[in-house]
Amino acid sequence: MNDSIRNVGFIGLGRMGKPMAINILNAGFGLTVFDSRAQPISELVGFGACAAKSAREVAEAADLIAIAVVDDAQVEAVCGGDRGALEGSRAGAIMAIHSTVYPETVTKLAKLAEAKYVRVIDSPVSGGEIGAREKSLCYMVGGELAALERCREVFSTSASEIFHMGALGNGAAAKMIVQVVTCINMLGAHEAETLAERSGLDFAKLQKVLHVSSAQSFVTDNWLQRFKLAQDPMEVRRRRTQVFQKSLAPAIEAARQMGLSLPGADLVERLLPQIMGTEDSDSG
């Protein structure tokens, strides 16, 4: 089929992007990659990907340009300018934003992309690095359904669930709501762990109770296995904490613009260093 995706460009090879890119490559798609760091690019080249020297060079080779950088500023940086993905994208290509960003960022990029006859969809993911490795991510997609259908085979290389959420920006809106619920559950898991420790309870045993009770959540099920990960170096834990804090920003700001209050999200955003066990390091 002439409209099928054959060549994928992937920008952003971090803890989520790298395993997602590897899955795409292993599924047999042509893959060109770019990151600000040389090490992950070299690793992907070792698996068979082609290396690009800029986001523009990635786009020049791609039917689908996948972007998995940290935040709005990075998305705009890799898309704009003479060396950006929009400058190199070709007519008929699709740009998929996997990053957690404001819906307004997606719609702004889509307007710029129209001049290049490029379609933009927002397709943030949930499930973390382990979910990417286990190919169990949840994709929340906003934008044209036809564009999603063209990308579905590629997205399925890392997804167990793919949801079309409606209009452009709705995927980003869904993801920011997911982050609110996830981070509030993190506060619950942290307080459960603290209470268990002070009460002399084995938290691993308590997790089994929580799993079959009304307190069950994915976060409590995987608190020490996927979220807090106390065995990780402090610098890794600190970066993870910062990522969660940044992921709450779109929801908190969107609520402010709507005249809404999110006291739970505001509280968790402030407490995340304590919740993740990085408080002493962060204050130093």
Contacts in CASP RR format, 6 or more apart in sequence:
PFRMAT RR
TARGET T0000
AUTHOR 0000-0000-0000
METHOD contacts of the structure
MODEL  1
MNDSIRNVGFIGLGRMGKPMAINILNAGFGLTVFDSRAQPISELVGFGAC
AAKSAREVAEAADLIAIAVVDDAQVEAVCGGDRGALEGSRAGAIMAIHST
VYPETVTKLAKLAEAKYVRVIDSPVSGGEIGAREKSLCYMVGGELAALER
CREVFSTSASEIFHMGALGNGAAAKMIVQVVTCINMLGAHEAETLAERSG
LDFAKLQKVLHVSSAQSFVTDNWLQRFKLAQDPMEVRRRRTQVFQKSLAP
AIEAARQMGLSLPGADLVERLLPQIMGTEDSDSG
3 150 0 8 1.000
4 63 0 8 1.000
4 150 0 8 1.000
4 153 0 8 1.000
5 29 0 8 1.000
5 63 0 8 1.000
5 64 0 8 1.000
5 94 0 8 1.000
5 150 0 8 1.000
5 151 0 8 1.000
5 153 0 8 1.000
5 154 0 8 1.000
6 29 0 8 1.000
6 30 0 8 1.000
6 63 0 8 1.000
7 29 0 8 1.000
7 30 0 8 1.000
7 31 0 8 1.000
7 32 0 8 1.000
7 61 0 8 1.000
7 62 0 8 1.000
7 63 0 8 1.000
7 64 0 8 1.000
8 24 0 8 1.000
8 29 0 8 1.000
8 30 0 8 1.000
8 31 0 8 1.000
8 32 0 8 1.000
8 62 0 8 1.000
8 63 0 8 1.000
8 64 0 8 1.000
8 65 0 8 1.000
8 66 0 8 1.000
8 154 0 8 1.000
9 31 0 8 1.000
9 32 0 8 1.000
9 33 0 8 1.000
9 34 0 8 1.000
9 52 0 8 1.000
9 58 0 8 1.000
9 59 0 8 1.000
9 61 0 8 1.000
9 62 0 8 1.000
9 64 0 8 1.000
9 65 0 8 1.000
9 66 0 8 1.000
10 17 0 8 1.000
10 20 0 8 1.000
10 21 0 8 1.000
10 24 0 8 1.000
10 31 0 8 1.000
10 32 0 8 1.000
10 33 0 8 1.000
10 34 0 8 1.000
10 49 0 8 1.000
10 58 0 8 1.000
10 66 0 8 1.000
10 68 0 8 1.000
11 33 0 8 1.000
11 34 0 8 1.000
11 35 0 8 1.000
11 55 0 8 1.000
11 58 0 8 1.000
11 65 0 8 1.000
11 66 0 8 1.000
11 67 0 8 1.000
11 68 0 8 1.000
11 69 0 8 1.000
11 78 0 8 1.000
11 85 0 8 1.000
12 18 0 8 1.000
12 33 0 8 1.000
12 34 0 8 1.000
12 35 0 8 1.000
12 36 0 8 1.000
12 40 0 8 1.000
12 67 0 8 1.000
12 68 0 8 1.000
12 69 0 8 1.000
12 78 0 8 1.000
13 21 0 8 1.000
13 33 0 8 1.000
13 35 0 8 1.000
13 37 0 8 1.000
13 40 0 8 1.000
13 41 0 8 1.000
13 43 0 8 1.000
13 44 0 8 1.000
13 68 0 8 1.000
14 35 0 8 1.000
14 40 0 8 1.000
14 68 0 8 1.000
15 128 0 8 1.000
15 129 0 8 1.000
16 68 0 8 1.000
16 98 0 8 1.000
16 125 0 8 1.000
16 128 0 8 1.000
16 129 0 8 1.000
16 132 0 8 1.000
17 68 0 8 1.000
17 98 0 8 1.000
17 132 0 8 1.000
18 40 0 8 1.000
18 43 0 8 1.000
18 44 0 8 1.000
19 129 0 8 1.000
19 131 0 8 1.000
19 132 0 8 1.000
19 133 0 8 1.000
19 158 0 8 1.000
20 66 0 8 1.000
20 68 0 8 1.000
20 98 0 8 1.000
20 125 0 8 1.000
20 132 0 8 1.000
20 137 0 8 1.000
20 157 0 8 1.000
20 158 0 8 1.000
21 31 0 8 1.000
21 33 0 8 1.000
21 44 0 8 1.000
21 49 0 8 1.000
21 66 0 8 1.000
22 44 0 8 1.000
22 47 0 8 1.000
23 132 0 8 1.000
23 135 0 8 1.000
23 157 0 8 1.000
23 158 0 8 1.000
24 30 0 8 1.000
24 31 0 8 1.000
24 66 0 8 1.000
24 154 0 8 1.000
24 157 0 8 1.000
24 158 0 8 1.000
25 31 0 8 1.000
25 44 0 8 1.000
25 47 0 8 1.000
25 48 0 8 1.000
25 49 0 8 1.000
26 47 0 8 1.000
26 157 0 8 1.000
27 153 0 8 1.000
27 154 0 8 1.000
27 157 0 8 1.000
29 154 0 8 1.000
29 157 0 8 1.000
30 49 0 8 1.000
30 50 0 8 1.000
31 44 0 8 1.000
31 48 0 8 1.000
31 49 0 8 1.000
31 50 0 8 1.000
32 49 0 8 1.000
32 50 0 8 1.000
32 51 0 8 1.000
32 52 0 8 1.000
32 57 0 8 1.000
32 58 0 8 1.000
32 61 0 8 1.000
32 62 0 8 1.000
33 40 0 8 1.000
33 41 0 8 1.000
33 44 0 8 1.000
33 45 0 8 1.000
33 49 0 8 1.000
33 50 0 8 1.000
33 51 0 8 1.000
33 52 0 8 1.000
33 58 0 8 1.000
34 41 0 8 1.000
34 51 0 8 1.000
34 52 0 8 1.000
34 53 0 8 1.000
34 54 0 8 1.000
34 55 0 8 1.000
34 57 0 8 1.000
34 58 0 8 1.000
34 78 0 8 1.000
35 41 0 8 1.000
41 51 0 8 1.000
42 51 0 8 1.000
44 51 0 8 1.000
45 51 0 8 1.000
50 61 0 8 1.000
52 58 0 8 1.000
52 61 0 8 1.000
54 83 0 8 1.000
54 84 0 8 1.000
55 78 0 8 1.000
55 79 0 8 1.000
55 80 0 8 1.000
55 83 0 8 1.000
55 84 0 8 1.000
55 85 0 8 1.000
56 82 0 8 1.000
56 83 0 8 1.000
56 84 0 8 1.000
56 85 0 8 1.000
56 87 0 8 1.000
56 88 0 8 1.000
57 88 0 8 1.000
58 65 0 8 1.000
58 85 0 8 1.000
59 65 0 8 1.000
59 84 0 8 1.000
59 85 0 8 1.000
59 86 0 8 1.000
59 87 0 8 1.000
59 88 0 8 1.000
59 89 0 8 1.000
59 90 0 8 1.000
59 93 0 8 1.000
60 88 0 8 1.000
60 89 0 8 1.000
60 90 0 8 1.000
62 89 0 8 1.000
62 93 0 8 1.000
63 92 0 8 1.000
63 93 0 8 1.000
63 94 0 8 1.000
64 93 0 8 1.000
64 94 0 8 1.000
64 95 0 8 1.000
64 96 0 8 1.000
64 150 0 8 1.000
64 151 0 8 1.000
64 154 0 8 1.000
65 85 0 8 1.000
65 89 0 8 1.000
65 93 0 8 1.000
65 94 0 8 1.000
65 95 0 8 1.000
65 96 0 8 1.000
66 96 0 8 1.000
66 98 0 8 1.000
66 154 0 8 1.000
67 75 0 8 1.000
67 78 0 8 1.000
67 79 0 8 1.000
67 85 0 8 1.000
67 95 0 8 1.000
67 96 0 8 1.000
67 97 0 8 1.000
67 98 0 8 1.000
67 99 0 8 1.000
68 98 0 8 1.000
68 99 0 8 1.000
69 75 0 8 1.000
69 77 0 8 1.000
69 78 0 8 1.000
69 99 0 8 1.000
70 99 0 8 1.000
70 243 0 8 1.000
70 246 0 8 1.000
71 99 0 8 1.000
71 100 0 8 1.000
71 101 0 8 1.000
71 246 0 8 1.000
71 249 0 8 1.000
72 99 0 8 1.000
72 101 0 8 1.000
72 102 0 8 1.000
72 105 0 8 1.000
74 99 0 8 1.000
75 97 0 8 1.000
75 99 0 8 1.000
75 101 0 8 1.000
75 105 0 8 1.000
75 109 0 8 1.000
76 105 0 8 1.000
76 109 0 8 1.000
78 84 0 8 1.000
78 85 0 8 1.000
79 85 0 8 1.000
79 86 0 8 1.000
79 95 0 8 1.000
79 109 0 8 1.000
79 112 0 8 1.000
80 86 0 8 1.000
80 87 0 8 1.000
80 112 0 8 1.000
81 87 0 8 1.000
85 95 0 8 1.000
86 95 0 8 1.000
86 109 0 8 1.000
86 112 0 8 1.000
86 113 0 8 1.000
86 116 0 8 1.000
86 118 0 8 1.000
89 95 0 8 1.000
89 113 0 8 1.000
89 116 0 8 1.000
89 118 0 8 1.000
90 116 0 8 1.000
90 118 0 8 1.000
91 116 0 8 1.000
91 117 0 8 1.000
91 118 0 8 1.000
92 117 0 8 1.000
92 118 0 8 1.000
92 119 0 8 1.000
93 116 0 8 1.000
93 118 0 8 1.000
93 119 0 8 1.000
94 118 0 8 1.000
94 119 0 8 1.000
94 120 0 8 1.000
94 121 0 8 1.000
94 147 0 8 1.000
94 150 0 8 1.000
94 151 0 8 1.000
95 109 0 8 1.000
95 113 0 8 1.000
95 118 0 8 1.000
95 119 0 8 1.000
95 120 0 8 1.000
95 121 0 8 1.000
96 120 0 8 1.000
96 121 0 8 1.000
96 122 0 8 1.000
96 123 0 8 1.000
96 151 0 8 1.000
96 155 0 8 1.000
97 105 0 8 1.000
97 106 0 8 1.000
97 109 0 8 1.000
97 120 0 8 1.000
97 121 0 8 1.000
97 122 0 8 1.000
97 123 0 8 1.000
97 124 0 8 1.000
97 172 0 8 1.000
98 123 0 8 1.000
98 124 0 8 1.000
98 125 0 8 1.000
99 124 0 8 1.000
100 124 0 8 1.000
100 172 0 8 1.000
100 175 0 8 1.000
100 176 0 8 1.000
100 179 0 8 1.000
100 246 0 8 1.000
100 247 0 8 1.000
100 250 0 8 1.000
101 122 0 8 1.000
101 124 0 8 1.000
101 172 0 8 1.000
101 250 0 8 1.000
102 172 0 8 1.000
102 176 0 8 1.000
102 250 0 8 1.000
102 253 0 8 1.000
102 254 0 8 1.000
103 122 0 8 1.000
103 168 0 8 1.000
103 169 0 8 1.000
103 170 0 8 1.000
103 171 0 8 1.000
103 172 0 8 1.000
103 173 0 8 1.000
103 250 0 8 1.000
103 254 0 8 1.000
105 172 0 8 1.000
106 120 0 8 1.000
106 122 0 8 1.000
106 168 0 8 1.000
106 169 0 8 1.000
106 172 0 8 1.000
107 168 0 8 1.000
107 169 0 8 1.000
109 120 0 8 1.000
110 119 0 8 1.000
110 120 0 8 1.000
110 168 0 8 1.000
113 119 0 8 1.000
113 120 0 8 1.000
119 144 0 8 1.000
119 147 0 8 1.000
120 143 0 8 1.000
120 168 0 8 1.000
121 141 0 8 1.000
121 142 0 8 1.000
121 143 0 8 1.000
121 144 0 8 1.000
121 147 0 8 1.000
121 148 0 8 1.000
121 151 0 8 1.000
121 168 0 8 1.000
122 141 0 8 1.000
122 142 0 8 1.000
122 143 0 8 1.000
122 168 0 8 1.000
122 169 0 8 1.000
122 170 0 8 1.000
122 171 0 8 1.000
122 172 0 8 1.000
123 139 0 8 1.000
123 140 0 8 1.000
123 141 0 8 1.000
123 142 0 8 1.000
123 148 0 8 1.000
123 151 0 8 1.000
123 155 0 8 1.000
123 171 0 8 1.000
124 139 0 8 1.000
124 140 0 8 1.000
124 171 0 8 1.000
124 172 0 8 1.000
124 174 0 8 1.000
124 175 0 8 1.000
125 132 0 8 1.000
125 137 0 8 1.000
125 138 0 8 1.000
125 139 0 8 1.000
125 140 0 8 1.000
125 158 0 8 1.000
125 159 0 8 1.000
125 175 0 8 1.000
126 137 0 8 1.000
126 138 0 8 1.000
126 140 0 8 1.000
126 175 0 8 1.000
126 178 0 8 1.000
126 182 0 8 1.000
127 136 0 8 1.000
127 137 0 8 1.000
127 138 0 8 1.000
128 137 0 8 1.000
128 226 0 8 1.000
130 226 0 8 1.000
131 137 0 8 1.000
131 158 0 8 1.000
132 158 0 8 1.000
135 157 0 8 1.000
135 158 0 8 1.000
135 159 0 8 1.000
135 160 0 8 1.000
136 159 0 8 1.000
136 160 0 8 1.000
137 158 0 8 1.000
137 159 0 8 1.000
137 160 0 8 1.000
137 161 0 8 1.000
138 159 0 8 1.000
138 160 0 8 1.000
138 161 0 8 1.000
138 162 0 8 1.000
138 163 0 8 1.000
139 155 0 8 1.000
139 159 0 8 1.000
139 161 0 8 1.000
139 162 0 8 1.000
139 163 0 8 1.000
140 163 0 8 1.000
140 165 0 8 1.000
140 170 0 8 1.000
140 171 0 8 1.000
140 174 0 8 1.000
140 175 0 8 1.000
140 178 0 8 1.000
141 148 0 8 1.000
141 155 0 8 1.000
141 162 0 8 1.000
141 163 0 8 1.000
141 164 0 8 1.000
141 165 0 8 1.000
141 166 0 8 1.000
141 171 0 8 1.000
142 148 0 8 1.000
142 164 0 8 1.000
142 165 0 8 1.000
142 166 0 8 1.000
142 167 0 8 1.000
142 168 0 8 1.000
142 169 0 8 1.000
142 170 0 8 1.000
142 171 0 8 1.000
142 172 0 8 1.000
143 164 0 8 1.000
143 166 0 8 1.000
143 167 0 8 1.000
143 168 0 8 1.000
143 169 0 8 1.000
143 170 0 8 1.000
144 168 0 8 1.000
145 164 0 8 1.000
145 166 0 8 1.000
148 155 0 8 1.000
148 162 0 8 1.000
148 164 0 8 1.000
152 162 0 8 1.000
155 162 0 8 1.000
156 162 0 8 1.000
163 174 0 8 1.000
165 171 0 8 1.000
165 173 0 8 1.000
165 174 0 8 1.000
172 250 0 8 1.000
173 254 0 8 1.000
176 247 0 8 1.000
176 248 0 8 1.000
176 250 0 8 1.000
176 251 0 8 1.000
176 254 0 8 1.000
177 251 0 8 1.000
179 244 0 8 1.000
179 247 0 8 1.000
179 248 0 8 1.000
179 250 0 8 1.000
179 251 0 8 1.000
180 248 0 8 1.000
180 251 0 8 1.000
180 262 0 8 1.000
180 264 0 8 1.000
180 265 0 8 1.000
182 218 0 8 1.000
182 219 0 8 1.000
183 244 0 8 1.000
183 247 0 8 1.000
183 248 0 8 1.000
183 265 0 8 1.000
183 268 0 8 1.000
183 269 0 8 1.000
183 272 0 8 1.000
184 264 0 8 1.000
184 265 0 8 1.000
184 268 0 8 1.000
185 217 0 8 1.000
185 218 0 8 1.000
185 219 0 8 1.000
185 220 0 8 1.000
186 219 0 8 1.000
186 223 0 8 1.000
186 227 0 8 1.000
186 244 0 8 1.000
186 268 0 8 1.000
186 272 0 8 1.000
186 275 0 8 1.000
186 276 0 8 1.000
187 267 0 8 1.000
187 268 0 8 1.000
187 271 0 8 1.000
187 275 0 8 1.000
188 219 0 8 1.000
188 220 0 8 1.000
189 217 0 8 1.000
189 219 0 8 1.000
189 220 0 8 1.000
189 223 0 8 1.000
189 227 0 8 1.000
189 228 0 8 1.000
190 223 0 8 1.000
190 228 0 8 1.000
190 274 0 8 1.000
190 275 0 8 1.000
192 203 0 8 1.000
192 206 0 8 1.000
192 210 0 8 1.000
192 215 0 8 1.000
192 220 0 8 1.000
192 223 0 8 1.000
193 203 0 8 1.000
193 223 0 8 1.000
193 224 0 8 1.000
193 228 0 8 1.000
195 201 0 8 1.000
196 202 0 8 1.000
196 203 0 8 1.000
196 206 0 8 1.000
197 203 0 8 1.000
203 223 0 8 1.000
203 224 0 8 1.000
204 224 0 8 1.000
207 220 0 8 1.000
207 221 0 8 1.000
207 223 0 8 1.000
210 216 0 8 1.000
210 217 0 8 1.000
210 220 0 8 1.000
210 221 0 8 1.000
211 220 0 8 1.000
211 221 0 8 1.000
219 227 0 8 1.000
224 230 0 8 1.000
227 276 0 8 1.000
228 237 0 8 1.000
228 275 0 8 1.000
228 276 0 8 1.000
228 277 0 8 1.000
229 236 0 8 1.000
229 237 0 8 1.000
229 240 0 8 1.000
230 237 0 8 1.000
230 277 0 8 1.000
232 240 0 8 1.000
234 278 0 8 1.000
234 281 0 8 1.000
237 276 0 8 1.000
237 277 0 8 1.000
237 278 0 8 1.000
238 278 0 8 1.000
238 281 0 8 1.000
238 282 0 8 1.000
240 276 0 8 1.000
241 272 0 8 1.000
241 273 0 8 1.000
241 276 0 8 1.000
241 277 0 8 1.000
241 278 0 8 1.000
241 282 0 8 1.000
244 272 0 8 1.000
244 276 0 8 1.000
245 269 0 8 1.000
245 272 0 8 1.000
248 265 0 8 1.000
248 268 0 8 1.000
248 269 0 8 1.000
249 269 0 8 1.000
251 262 0 8 1.000
251 265 0 8 1.000
252 262 0 8 1.000
252 265 0 8 1.000
252 266 0 8 1.000
252 269 0 8 1.000
255 261 0 8 1.000
255 262 0 8 1.000
255 265 0 8 1.000
268 275 0 8 1.000
273 279 0 8 1.000
273 282 0 8 1.000
273 283 0 8 1.000
END
